[in-house]
Amino acid sequence: MKATNRKTNSLLHLRGITKRFPGVQALDGVDLEVRSGEVLGLVGENGSGKSTLLKIAAGHQNADAGEIVLDGRPVSLAGPADALNRGIALIAQEISVQPQLTVAENLLDGRLPRRAGLIDWRRMHRQTEAELRELDLDLSPHTTVGALPLHQQQMLSIARVVRRRPRLVLFDEPTSSLTADEVKHVYAMIHSLRAAGSAVVYITHRLREYFDLADRVVVLRDGRTVATREIAGVDEQELVRLMVGREQVQIFQRPAQKDHGDFESAALRLEVRGITSARLADIDLDVRAGEIVGVAGQAGSGRTSLAETLFGRWPYSGSVRVAGREVRLSTPRAAIDAGIALVPEDRKGAGLVLSMSVHENLAMASWRRTSALGVRRPGHERAGTTRVVRDLLIRTAGLDVPAVTLSGGNQQKVAIGKWLLHEPSVLILDEPTRGVDVGAKAEIYALVEELASAGLGVLVISSELLEVMRLAHRVLVMSNGRVVGEEAGARATEESITRLAFRAEGAPEPGSLEVRNT
């Protein structure tokens, strides 16, 4: 519920902010005013400059021109620590935790209680338990953070900032990897911050969240401010039009769907029989040439474990055949050699090497394939990566710029594109549009369908039910490491998929999986 009596005094005012990277004008004279006690939505497509603007406001980057006014006075931020001391905190897209440390050490973030100069471990764990209860996080203080799944690491990353009660919290895609219940916790944290008089700037690619949370929205397009609106005076269609400069793309409108029977005569690309592991139980599935098979289920249902097992990350029993040949997926290299490609849910941490160039990222999966007698052929590689950039419409200032400079949608295209030079038989996509805006989603969906039409077998794993239904010819529903049901893509609905998953869990009523709308 939005605050009705929020203060209107200006807390932070960014004036004429300009920022340029090599070959890219990220921001061009942007103005942004944030008021105490409000939630301000910052809206725009990938590459519009949203994240860059927040990084400048939090001292992570310096503007080329413009000024930052805090409490009516111009300030110069010496870095993130300076901004934090002034009460400005950024929760960035990249999960900010120390994976080798425990939950307690991460949550208290260096402010560990001491006695006689030594860390008071007992007091630290008691304090952590109390704070975890207050934040409604079901975590053990003793757990090493690197052992937690991505969505719990994200919640911890958010909690360690919110517990400090900054005057201004900048949220950049905070819910992109969270479960439905965790999203509710984030909402509660934001309501609490606003009730205490703090301000929030919020970026998300789920447009519904702006209407749930924001008081006002500022729209960026191509690094410029194009509109500021009270949220009560705008609808979703208008917001998308302001973002993209055109009418809303109907990305979730399913094209004419092929029935599963249409693929019965197609070659089998993937045959899985009785796959069982510590995380999976007796999984059977087939994927045929040209077919897109969707996998749905709640967080923890085994979706990602299935993808990682098929990519050789976990030991298993059972049999796997790729393109008619029996294979043993003992390592990722074995899976790659067998013709299986995986685009993981964590593209920044596992799908790309962000410090490397676009060319190097695109070429890395096919070095062995494109080399001659173990010697790399730069000209041949360059021709291949240039073709992928052209065919996938990857927007980049050049092949040699670091992948970190690309927008989220274009990074995802690189994560997919690196496999095209390897020419796999099976492409597994785990959360293919996580953190990607509506325009880039439409492009990625078209790309996935084009790859399937070219003869690949595609397995799409997603927590967005609308995404699964949009792409899949068949939908497999998982629960507790098992496939518990199957729906024809043309007939699947949010209700039918959710009902299968919850029936398997033994829940009395089907609720909602992570139905994430744009």
Backbone hydrogen bonds, N-H to C=O, Kabsch-Sander energy under -0.5 kcal/mol:
donor,donor_aa,acceptor,acceptor_aa,energy
11,L,34,V,-2.8
12,L,34,V,-1.8
13,H,69,V,-2.8
14,L,32,L,-3.5
15,R,13,H,-0.6
15,R,67,E,-2.7
16,G,14,L,-0.5
17,I,30,V,-2.7
18,T,65,A,-2.2
19,K,27,L,-1.8
21,F,24,V,-2.8
24,V,21,F,-2.7
26,A,19,K,-1.0
26,A,24,V,-1.0
27,L,19,K,-2.2
28,D,223,G,-3.2
30,V,17,I,-2.5
32,L,14,L,-2.5
34,V,12,L,-3.3
36,S,9,N,-2.2
37,G,197,G,-0.8
38,E,35,R,-1.3
40,L,38,E,-0.6
40,L,200,V,-3.4
41,G,39,V,-0.6
41,G,216,R,-3.2
42,L,202,Y,-2.7
43,V,41,G,-0.6
43,V,218,V,-2.9
48,S,45,E,-2.0
53,L,49,G,-2.1
54,L,50,K,-1.9
55,K,51,S,-2.3
56,I,52,T,-1.9
57,A,53,L,-2.1
58,A,54,L,-1.6
59,G,56,I,-1.3
60,H,55,K,-2.5
61,Q,55,K,-1.3
64,D,18,T,-2.7
65,A,18,T,-1.4
67,E,15,R,-2.1
68,I,75,V,-0.7
69,V,13,H,-2.6
69,V,67,E,-0.5
70,L,68,I,-0.5
70,L,73,R,-2.8
71,D,11,L,-2.7
73,R,70,L,-1.7
75,V,68,I,-3.0
78,A,76,S,-0.5
83,A,79,G,-2.2
84,L,80,P,-2.6
85,N,81,A,-2.2
86,R,82,D,-1.3
87,G,84,L,-1.4
88,I,83,A,-2.9
89,A,87,G,-0.5
89,A,168,L,-2.6
91,I,170,L,-3.4
92,A,90,L,-0.7
97,V,95,I,-1.0
101,L,98,Q,-1.9
103,V,143,T,-1.8
104,A,141,P,-2.1
106,N,102,T,-2.1
107,L,103,V,-3.0
108,L,104,A,-2.4
109,D,105,E,-0.6
110,G,105,E,-0.8
111,R,108,L,-2.1
112,L,110,G,-0.9
115,R,118,L,-3.0
118,L,115,R,-1.7
120,D,113,P,-2.8
121,W,119,I,-1.3
124,M,120,D,-2.5
125,H,121,W,-2.4
126,R,122,R,-2.2
127,Q,123,R,-2.8
128,T,124,M,-2.4
129,E,125,H,-2.5
130,A,126,R,-2.1
131,E,127,Q,-2.2
132,L,128,T,-2.9
133,R,129,E,-2.0
134,E,130,A,-2.2
135,L,131,E,-2.3
136,D,132,L,-0.5
136,D,133,R,-0.9
137,L,132,L,-2.8
138,D,136,D,-0.5
139,L,137,L,-1.6
143,T,140,S,-1.3
145,V,101,L,-2.7
146,G,99,P,-2.6
147,A,144,T,-1.8
148,L,145,V,-2.0
152,Q,149,P,-0.6
153,Q,149,P,-2.0
154,Q,150,L,-2.2
155,M,151,H,-1.8
156,L,152,Q,-2.2
157,S,153,Q,-2.3
158,I,154,Q,-2.1
159,A,155,M,-2.7
160,R,156,L,-2.3
161,V,157,S,-0.6
161,V,158,I,-0.8
162,V,158,I,-2.5
163,R,159,A,-2.4
164,R,161,V,-1.5
165,R,162,V,-2.0
167,R,87,G,-0.7
168,L,87,G,-2.5
169,V,199,A,-2.3
170,L,89,A,-3.1
171,F,169,V,-0.7
171,F,201,V,-3.3
172,D,91,I,-2.7
172,D,170,L,-0.6
173,E,171,F,-0.6
173,E,203,I,-1.9
176,S,173,E,-0.9
178,L,175,T,-1.3
183,V,179,T,-2.3
184,K,180,A,-1.6
185,H,181,D,-1.5
186,V,182,E,-2.2
187,Y,183,V,-2.5
188,A,184,K,-2.2
189,M,185,H,-2.2
190,I,186,V,-2.3
191,H,187,Y,-2.6
192,S,188,A,-2.2
193,L,189,M,-2.3
194,R,190,I,-2.4
195,A,191,H,-2.4
196,A,192,S,-1.5
197,G,194,R,-1.7
198,S,193,L,-2.2
199,A,167,R,-2.9
200,V,38,E,-2.6
201,V,169,V,-2.2
202,Y,40,L,-2.7
203,I,171,F,-2.2
207,L,205,H,-0.9
207,L,518,T,-1.2
209,E,206,R,-2.0
210,Y,206,R,-0.6
210,Y,207,L,-1.0
211,F,207,L,-1.2
212,D,208,R,-1.7
213,L,209,E,-2.1
214,A,210,Y,-2.1
215,D,39,V,-3.2
216,R,39,V,-1.3
217,V,229,R,-2.9
218,V,41,G,-3.0
219,V,227,A,-2.9
220,L,43,V,-3.1
220,L,218,V,-0.5
221,R,224,R,-2.5
223,G,48,S,-1.5
224,R,221,R,-1.3
226,V,219,V,-2.8
226,V,224,R,-0.5
227,A,219,V,-1.1
229,R,217,V,-2.8
231,I,215,D,-2.2
233,G,230,E,-1.9
234,V,231,I,-1.4
239,L,235,D,-2.2
240,V,236,E,-2.4
241,R,237,Q,-2.1
242,L,238,E,-2.3
243,M,239,L,-2.0
244,V,240,V,-2.6
245,G,241,R,-2.1
251,I,249,V,-2.3
253,Q,250,Q,-1.5
254,R,252,F,-0.8
262,D,259,D,-2.0
263,F,260,H,-1.9
264,E,261,G,-1.2
266,A,263,F,-1.6
269,R,267,A,-0.5
269,R,287,V,-2.2
270,L,287,V,-2.2
271,E,321,R,-2.5
272,V,285,L,-2.9
273,R,319,S,-2.6
275,I,283,I,-2.2
276,T,317,S,-2.2
277,S,280,L,-2.3
281,A,481,G,-2.7
283,I,275,I,-2.4
285,L,272,V,-1.8
287,V,270,L,-2.2
289,A,267,A,-3.0
290,G,456,L,-2.1
291,E,288,R,-2.3
293,V,291,E,-0.6
293,V,458,V,-2.9
294,G,292,I,-0.5
294,G,474,R,-3.2
295,V,460,V,-2.6
296,A,476,L,-2.8
301,S,298,Q,-2.1
306,L,302,G,-2.2
307,A,303,R,-1.8
308,E,304,T,-2.8
309,T,305,S,-2.3
310,L,306,L,-2.3
311,F,307,A,-0.8
312,G,309,T,-1.7
313,R,308,E,-2.9
317,S,276,T,-2.4
319,S,273,R,-2.4
320,V,327,V,-0.6
321,R,271,E,-2.5
322,V,325,R,-2.5
323,A,269,R,-1.9
325,R,322,V,-1.7
327,V,320,V,-2.7
329,L,327,V,-0.5
330,S,328,R,-1.6
335,A,331,T,-2.0
336,I,332,P,-2.8
337,D,333,R,-2.7
338,A,334,A,-1.5
339,G,335,A,-0.8
339,G,336,I,-1.1
340,I,335,A,-2.6
341,A,426,V,-2.4
343,V,428,I,-2.8
347,R,345,E,-1.2
350,A,346,D,-2.9
351,G,346,D,-1.1
352,L,347,R,-1.7
354,L,352,L,-0.6
356,M,353,V,-1.8
358,V,401,V,-1.9
359,H,399,L,-2.8
361,N,357,S,-2.3
362,L,358,V,-2.3
363,A,359,H,-2.2
364,M,360,E,-1.4
366,S,363,A,-1.4
367,W,364,M,-0.7
370,T,366,S,-2.6
371,S,367,W,-1.4
372,A,375,V,-2.8
373,L,371,S,-0.6
375,V,372,A,-1.8
376,R,374,G,-0.5
381,E,377,R,-2.6
382,R,378,P,-2.8
383,A,379,G,-2.0
384,G,380,H,-1.8
385,T,381,E,-2.7
386,T,382,R,-2.2
387,R,383,A,-1.7
388,V,384,G,-1.9
389,V,385,T,-2.3
390,R,386,T,-2.0
391,D,387,R,-3.1
392,L,388,V,-2.6
393,L,390,R,-0.8
394,I,389,V,-2.0
395,R,393,L,-0.5
396,T,394,I,-0.9
401,V,398,G,-0.9
403,A,356,M,-2.8
404,V,354,L,-1.9
405,T,402,P,-1.7
406,L,403,A,-1.6
411,Q,407,S,-2.5
412,Q,408,G,-2.1
413,K,409,G,-1.6
414,V,410,N,-1.9
415,A,411,Q,-2.4
416,I,412,Q,-1.8
417,G,413,K,-3.4
418,K,414,V,-2.1
419,W,416,I,-1.6
420,L,416,I,-0.5
420,L,417,G,-1.0
421,L,417,G,-0.8
422,H,419,W,-0.7
423,E,419,W,-1.0
425,S,339,G,-2.1
426,V,339,G,-2.4
427,L,457,G,-2.6
428,I,341,A,-3.1
428,I,426,V,-0.5
429,L,427,L,-0.5
429,L,459,L,-3.0
430,D,343,V,-2.6
430,D,428,I,-0.6
431,E,429,L,-0.7
431,E,461,I,-3.6
434,R,431,E,-1.4
436,V,433,T,-1.7
441,K,437,D,-2.5
442,A,438,V,-1.8
443,E,439,G,-1.5
444,I,440,A,-2.5
445,Y,441,K,-2.9
446,A,442,A,-2.0
447,L,443,E,-2.0
448,V,444,I,-2.7
449,E,445,Y,-2.3
450,E,446,A,-2.0
451,L,447,L,-2.5
452,A,448,V,-2.2
453,S,449,E,-2.3
454,A,450,E,-1.3
455,G,452,A,-2.0
456,L,451,L,-1.7
457,G,425,S,-2.3
458,V,291,E,-2.5
458,V,456,L,-0.5
459,L,427,L,-2.5
460,V,293,V,-2.6
460,V,458,V,-0.5
461,I,429,L,-3.3
461,I,459,L,-0.6
462,S,295,V,-1.7
462,S,460,V,-0.5
465,L,463,S,-0.9
468,V,464,E,-2.1
469,M,465,L,-2.7
470,R,466,L,-2.0
471,L,467,E,-1.9
472,A,468,V,-2.7
473,H,292,I,-3.2
474,R,292,I,-1.2
475,V,487,E,-3.0
476,L,294,G,-3.3
477,V,485,G,-2.6
478,M,296,A,-2.8
479,S,482,R,-2.3
481,G,301,S,-2.6
482,R,479,S,-1.8
484,V,477,V,-2.9
484,V,482,R,-0.7
485,G,477,V,-1.0
487,E,475,V,-2.6
489,G,473,H,-2.8
491,R,488,A,-1.3
492,A,488,A,-1.5
497,I,493,T,-2.3
498,T,494,E,-2.3
499,R,495,E,-2.6
500,L,496,S,-1.6
501,A,497,I,-1.9
502,F,498,T,-2.7
503,R,499,R,-2.3
504,A,500,L,-1.7
505,E,501,A,-1.3
506,G,502,F,-0.9
506,G,503,R,-0.6
507,A,502,F,-2.2
515,V,513,L,-2.4
516,R,514,E,-1.1
517,N,515,V,-0.7
